[in-house]
Every structure is written in C-alpha cells, then in structure tokens.
Amino acid sequence: MALFQSIKDAFIKNQDKDKYLSGLGRSRKSFGDRIRSLSNSFHGIDDDLLEEIMILLLESDVGIHTAQKIVDRFEENASHIHEYESMEDYFISILHDFYDQEQDGFIHYNEEGPTVIFMVGVNGSGKTTTSAKLIQYYKDLDMSMAVAAADTFRAGAVDQIETWANRLGVPCIKGAPNQDPSSVLVDACRYAKDHQIDILLADTAGRLQTKTNLMKELSKMVRVCDREIPGAPQEVWLVLDATTGQNGISQAKQFLDATQVSGIILTKMDGTAKGGIVLAIHDQLKIPVRFLGLGEKPDDLQPFDINSYLMGITKGLEDE
C-alpha cells in the first residue's frame, strides 16, 4: 500500500504530530478501535463489512450522503484486499483521497499591504478564543498582528478580545459599545496600513437573529474593508464547534449564504469522539478545513494536515 505508507511517513515527519495524537485521542479511541474490531470477523470485502464501515462512518458524524460516497469508493477497487491489515490501510488511503487536500489551495495573503482575516461563527463556537490562538500562531511566525473588536453588540465581547490582545501584546482597535462594527473596521484597516501590520484579525459578531441581518452586516463589513484595503478581507474563516456534529453544518450554511467563507476552523476536536466531522464538512460545504482546535493551550490550534488527522483518529504511532 504505497499511498498508506506515504501517509504514515508524512505523519511521522510532522513536528506537530504529538499535538494531533493527544488532541485526537478520544476520536482514536472510538473510530480507530472500531476499525480494529472489524479484524475479529474479517473474511474479505463483503456486504457485512461494507455495512459495518457504513455504520462506523455514520456514528462518527460523517453523515449519510458523505458516508455512502466513501463506502462506494471503498467497494469500487477493493477486490484485491484479502487480509485485514491491507483492508485497514486501504480504508485510510480511501479517506485520504476522498478529502484531497491538494484541492484546498493556499491561504491568500496580501502582498501589497495588510492581510485582513474575518472570524465568523455563532456564539459559543470558540470564535474569540480561537482568534487569540491565531494571534499567537502568527506571532510565532514573526508576523505583526492587530485585532479589530468588531463584535460590538454582544455584552463582554469587546472586553474579551481586548484582554487577549493585551495579554499577547498586540494592538486592539475597538469602538464604543453598540457602535457600528463597520466603522470599527474602517479604523482598524487604517491603523493596519499606517503601522504596516502584516495581519489584521477581525472578530465579528455571530449573534444576529436572522439570516437577512447577518447578510447585510457582513456585506457592509466586506465593502468598507475592500474600500480601505483593496481585496480585503483576503480570508473569511468560519469557526465551528466540532462537538455539534451535523448541526454545525447547518450553521455553516447560513454563513455561506451571507458571505464568501474561504476556510473552516474546527474547535474542540479534543472534546468529541466523533472525528469524522472533518470529512463531512469538506464534502458537504466544499470549503477547506484550515485549522483544528486540539486542546486549550494556544499552541493546540494546529494547521490542518490530512495525514496527521487520519493517523491521529486511526492508528497513531502504534507501529513505532
């Protein structure tokens, strides 16, 4: 299984593999252990095995439509599989190809000035704390940062992001309570340009009651940013709580109707035993997963890597 070996080799070389191993421990306990349990009754690729794989995927929050696609791909070219170990490696290879990370492309950074990144998501998804972790991530890359506190209506939201900014030593541009968030973004964009900031992170609101209001609010924010920094925002990242499973996909569709989401950040992956949500989101939303939240500490927010993700929820380093 040449593809599986390349997945394993890439995982072993990843300097952040331990973060994946610890963060995905609960997922591996359910998903990986369930796969290994198939060895007890493995007699080749038959209807019973395909049904077990379908159940495994459904119980892992993959969703019925995505699960069926994966099972169909698995069945398509599995006639050469006669041993359990080969089946397991082949299954992981199928998941790898199904995600197809090469199609995700690169994060868009502005070469002519500040890169503006909108953080969007419903309250409770971990948006503000994820913003703080991103500040640390980019600071570790020696990039200058500023934060726009554009969630101006939720009680305590501005104070929360400002506290994180102060703790991490980056400027926070804020307005008065209930100020128009677009005006805060105008000030933030001008600050970023004047101070040659590499990345401006905008913590936006997710509490708007109707999709119409959400669309109007986000559309206005995009317009004012583009006026100040052409092409801004370069990225719009939707923060989803992985523990909400398929409900998170329903939330995501509202934001997709409201703005051009360019990436997903999945938080609380360490708190769910249903690691398959990554595959469901990528398949159903056609949006790349950019980061995974694998724990509480700042460096537990990790850039998404399909090899480390798959090894983290299946085999870990059991063979090493």
C-alpha positions in Angstrom: 0.0 0.0 0.0 2.2 2.8 -1.3 -0.3 5.6 -0.5 -0.8 4.5 3.1 3.0 4.3 3.6 3.3 7.9 2.3 0.6 9.0 4.7 2.4 7.3 7.6 5.8 8.7 6.6 4.4 12.3 6.3 2.8 11.9 9.7 6.0 10.7 11.4 7.9 13.7 9.9 5.3 16.2 11.1 6.9 18.1 14.1 3.4 18.7 15.5 2.3 15.0 15.4 2.2 14.8 19.2 -0.5 17.6 19.2 -2.6 15.5 16.9 -2.0 12.4 18.9 -3.1 13.9 22.2 -5.9 16.1 20.7 -7.5 13.3 18.8 -7.1 10.7 21.5 -10.8 10.4 22.1 -11.6 10.1 18.4 -9.0 7.4 18.0 -10.5 5.5 21.0 -13.8 5.3 19.1 -13.0 5.5 15.4 -9.7 3.6 15.5 -10.8 1.0 17.9 -14.0 0.4 16.0 -12.0 -0.2 12.8 -9.7 -2.6 14.6 -12.7 -4.5 15.9 -13.5 -5.5 12.4 -10.5 -7.8 12.4 -12.4 -10.2 14.6 -14.9 -11.0 11.8 -13.0 -10.1 8.7 -13.5 -12.5 5.8 -12.7 -10.2 2.9 -14.7 -7.4 1.3 -18.4 -8.5 1.6 -21.8 -6.9 2.3 -21.3 -7.4 6.1 -18.0 -5.5 6.1 -19.4 -2.7 3.9 -22.4 -2.3 6.3 -20.0 -2.2 9.3 -18.0 0.5 7.6 -21.1 2.5 6.8 -22.3 2.3 10.5 -18.8 3.3 11.7 -18.9 6.4 9.4 -22.4 7.4 10.5 -21.5 7.1 14.2 -18.5 9.3 13.5 -20.6 12.2 12.3 -19.7 11.7 8.6 -23.4 12.0 7.6 -25.3 9.6 5.3 -24.5 11.2 1.9 -20.8 11.5 2.6 -20.7 8.1 4.1 -22.3 6.5 1.1 -19.8 8.2 -1.2 -16.9 6.8 0.9 -18.3 3.3 1.0 -18.9 3.3 -2.8 -15.2 4.3 -3.4 -14.0 1.7 -0.9 -16.0 -1.0 -2.6 -15.0 0.1 -6.2 -11.4 -1.1 -6.1 -11.3 -3.4 -3.1 -11.3 -6.8 -4.9 -7.6 -7.2 -4.3 -8.0 -7.0 -0.5 -7.8 -10.3 1.3 -6.2 -9.5 4.6 -7.4 -7.3 7.5 -4.2 -5.2 7.7 -4.4 -4.5 4.0 -8.1 -3.5 4.3 -7.4 -1.1 7.2 -4.5 0.6 5.3 -6.6 0.7 2.1 -9.5 2.3 4.0 -7.3 5.1 5.4 -6.0 5.7 1.8 -9.5 6.0 0.6 -10.3 8.6 3.2 -7.1 10.5 2.3 -8.0 10.6 -1.4 -11.6 11.5 -0.6 -10.6 14.6 1.3 -8.0 15.5 -1.4 -6.2 18.3 0.5 -4.3 19.4 -2.7 -7.6 20.9 -3.9 -7.8 23.2 -1.0 -5.2 25.6 -2.3 -3.3 28.1 -0.2 -4.3 30.7 2.3 -4.5 34.1 0.5 -2.1 36.7 1.9 -1.9 40.2 0.7 1.4 41.0 -0.8 0.6 44.7 -1.2 -0.3 45.5 2.4 -2.1 44.1 5.5 -3.9 40.8 5.2 -7.4 41.0 6.6 -9.0 37.9 8.1 -12.6 37.9 9.2 -13.5 35.5 12.0 -17.2 34.5 11.8 -19.3 32.0 13.7 -22.1 31.6 16.2 -21.7 32.4 19.8 -20.3 29.5 21.8 -18.3 28.1 18.9 -15.0 29.3 20.4 -14.5 32.2 17.9 -12.9 34.7 20.3 -10.5 32.2 22.0 -9.6 30.8 18.5 -8.8 34.4 17.4 -6.5 34.6 20.4 -4.8 31.4 19.4 -4.4 32.6 15.9 -2.7 35.7 17.2 -0.1 33.5 19.0 0.2 31.3 15.9 1.1 34.2 13.6 3.3 35.9 16.2 5.3 32.7 16.3 5.8 33.1 12.6 7.2 36.6 13.3 4.3 38.4 11.7 2.9 41.6 13.1 -0.7 41.5 14.3 -3.6 43.7 15.2 -7.1 42.9 16.2 -10.4 44.6 15.3 -13.0 44.1 18.1 -16.0 44.2 15.6 -18.4 42.2 17.8 -19.7 45.4 19.3 -23.2 44.3 20.4 -22.6 41.2 22.5 -22.0 42.0 26.1 -18.4 41.5 27.1 -17.2 40.5 23.6 -15.0 43.6 23.1 -13.5 43.3 26.6 -12.8 39.6 26.0 -10.9 40.1 22.8 -9.1 43.2 24.2 -8.0 41.2 27.2 -6.5 38.5 25.0 -4.8 41.2 22.8 -3.3 42.9 25.8 -2.1 39.6 27.2 -0.4 38.7 23.8 1.0 42.2 23.3 -0.9 43.2 20.1 -2.9 46.3 19.5 -6.7 46.1 19.7 -8.8 48.6 17.8 -12.2 49.0 19.3 -15.2 51.3 19.4 -17.9 52.3 21.9 -20.5 49.7 23.0 -23.1 49.1 20.2 -21.0 51.1 17.7 -21.5 50.2 14.1 -18.9 47.3 13.6 -18.1 48.5 10.1 -16.9 51.8 11.4 -14.6 49.9 13.8 -13.2 48.0 10.8 -12.5 51.2 9.0 -10.4 52.5 11.9 -8.7 49.1 12.2 -7.8 49.0 8.5 -6.4 52.4 8.6 -4.4 51.5 11.7 -3.1 48.4 10.0 -2.0 50.4 6.9 -0.4 53.2 8.9 1.6 50.8 11.1 2.5 48.3 8.4 0.7 45.4 10.2 1.0 42.0 8.5 -2.3 40.6 9.6 -5.5 42.3 10.9 -7.8 39.8 12.6 -11.4 40.9 12.7 -13.5 39.4 15.5 -17.0 39.7 14.0 -20.5 39.1 15.5 -22.3 35.9 15.2 -25.3 36.7 17.3 -27.6 38.3 14.6 -31.1 36.8 14.8 -31.9 36.5 11.1 -30.0 35.5 8.0 -31.1 38.7 6.4 -29.5 40.8 9.1 -26.4 38.6 9.0 -26.0 39.1 5.3 -26.5 42.9 5.5 -24.0 43.2 8.3 -21.3 41.0 6.8 -21.7 42.5 3.3 -21.3 46.0 4.7 -18.1 45.0 6.6 -16.7 43.4 3.4 -17.4 46.6 1.4 -15.8 49.0 3.9 -12.7 46.8 4.3 -12.3 46.5 0.5 -12.5 50.3 0.2 -9.7 50.7 2.7 -7.5 47.7 1.7 -8.3 46.5 -1.9 -9.2 42.8 -1.9 -9.9 42.7 1.8 -10.9 40.6 3.5 -8.4 38.2 2.0 -9.8 35.3 4.1 -13.1 34.7 5.9 -12.8 31.8 8.4 -15.9 30.2 9.9 -15.3 28.8 13.4 -17.4 25.7 14.1 -17.7 23.7 17.3 -16.8 20.1 16.3 -19.0 18.7 19.1 -22.1 19.9 17.4 -21.7 17.4 14.6 -24.2 17.7 11.7 -25.8 20.7 13.4 -22.6 22.6 12.8 -23.0 22.1 9.1 -26.5 23.6 9.2 -25.0 26.6 11.0 -22.3 26.9 8.4 -24.8 27.0 5.5 -26.3 30.2 7.0 -22.9 31.9 6.9 -22.2 30.6 3.4 -25.4 32.3 2.3 -24.3 35.5 4.0 -20.6 35.8 2.9 -17.8 34.2 1.0 -16.4 31.8 3.6 -12.9 30.7 2.5 -12.0 28.3 5.3 -13.2 26.4 8.3 -11.6 26.3 11.8 -12.9 23.3 13.8 -12.7 23.8 17.5 -13.0 21.4 20.4 -11.8 18.4 18.4 -10.3 17.1 21.6 -13.7 17.1 23.2 -15.5 14.9 20.7 -15.1 11.2 20.0 -16.6 11.8 16.5 -13.7 12.7 14.4 -15.4 12.1 11.0 -17.0 15.6 11.0 -13.9 16.9 9.1 -14.8 14.7 6.1 -18.4 15.7 6.3 -17.7 19.4 6.3 -15.2 19.3 3.5 -17.5 17.2 1.3 -20.8 18.9 2.0 -19.5 22.5 2.1 -16.7 22.3 -0.4 -14.6 24.5 1.9 -11.1 23.7 3.1 -10.5 23.0 6.8 -7.7 25.4 7.7 -7.1 24.7 11.5 -8.1 22.2 14.1 -8.5 23.1 17.8 -6.8 20.2 19.6 -6.8 21.5 23.1 -7.0 24.5 25.4 -3.4 25.9 25.1 -2.6 28.5 22.5 -0.3 26.1 20.5 -3.1 23.4 20.4 -4.5 25.2 17.4 -2.8 23.4 14.6 -2.9 24.0 10.8 -4.9 21.1 9.3 -2.9 18.3 7.8 -4.9 15.4 6.3 -2.1 12.8 7.0 -1.8 13.7 10.7 -5.6 13.9 11.1 -6.1 10.4 9.6 -3.3 8.8 11.5 -4.5 10.6 14.7 -8.0 9.2 14.5 -7.0 5.7 13.4 -3.5 4.3 14.2 -1.5 6.9 15.9 2.0 5.6 16.4 1.1 2.1 17.4 3.6 0.6 15.0 6.5 2.7 16.1 
